[in-house]
């Protein structure tokens, strides 16, 4: 049985958060103009609470996944790129979720999605 999921797409200029049910339905969504470039150093826990706090209270046992620029060197926790071969074919499967080596302020935020970097084959 799947758990509910709080998925954040946190980009440079905007952030989106979704509460997704066990069967994949989007139950709630939030959108803000507080992308990573507007979050001061050390301000990610408060920005996360402002964006997704209500979703966490609605589903306290939900898994949380962060994607987008929040995993960049300027983001909350850097997610290193996964090297992939250059190809014109679609990339699949998606890279695996990885445990963070350094936990953000919230202990339940434990997964991030790495980006992909093309490399010569």
FENSULSUL-V490468 format. One record per residue. RES is the residue in one small letter. NEAR is the number of other ideal C-beta (glycine too) atoms within 12 Angstrom. D_LAST is the distance of its C-alpha to the last C-alpha in Angstrom with 1 decimal. Layout:
# FENSULSUL-V490468
res=<RES,RES>
near=<NEAR,NEAR>
d_last=<D_LAST,D_LAST>
This chain:
# FENSULSUL-V490468
res=<x,x,x,x,x,x,x,x,x,x,x,x,x,x,x,x,x,x,x,x,x,x,x,x,x,x,x,x,x,x,x,x,x,x,x,x,x,x,x,x,x,x,x,x,x,x,x,x,x,x,x,x,x,x,x,x,x,x,x,x,x,x,x,x,x,x,x,x,x,x,x,x,x,x,x,x,x,x,x,x,x,x,x,x,x,x,x,x,x,x,x,x,x,x,x,x,x,x,x,x,x,x,x,x,x,x,x,x,x,x,x,x,x,x,x,x,x,x,x,x,x>
near=<7,13,19,28,32,40,36,47,28,45,26,20,18,23,35,28,39,31,34,26,21,16,12,13,14,18,22,26,22,30,19,25,19,29,27,34,20,21,31,13,12,11,20,32,22,19,33,34,23,22,39,41,24,20,32,28,14,21,26,18,17,32,25,39,33,43,30,28,30,41,36,25,14,21,31,37,32,22,33,19,19,22,16,21,14,13,13,7,8,9,17,9,10,16,22,12,22,22,14,28,12,13,17,31,18,26,11,25,31,20,29,37,28,27,25,22,16,15,12,9,8>
d_last=<39.4,37.2,38.5,38.8,36.0,36.1,32.9,32.5,30.3,31.1,29.8,30.7,33.9,34.7,34.7,35.2,36.3,37.0,39.0,37.7,40.0,39.3,39.0,36.6,39.2,39.1,42.5,42.4,40.3,40.6,39.3,39.8,39.0,38.3,34.6,33.2,34.4,37.9,37.9,39.3,38.1,39.2,40.1,37.5,39.9,42.6,40.3,38.9,42.5,43.5,40.7,40.5,43.7,45.6,42.8,42.8,46.6,46.4,44.0,44.1,42.2,39.2,35.7,34.2,30.6,29.6,26.8,26.0,26.6,28.9,25.8,24.9,26.0,29.1,29.7,31.7,29.2,25.6,23.0,19.7,16.5,14.3,10.6,8.8,5.7,7.1,9.4,13.0,14.2,16.1,14.8,16.8,18.3,19.0,18.2,21.2,24.1,24.4,27.7,28.5,29.1,31.7,33.9,35.2,39.0,39.3,38.6,37.8,34.7,32.2,29.0,26.5,23.4,20.2,18.3,14.6,12.3,9.2,6.4,3.8,0.0>
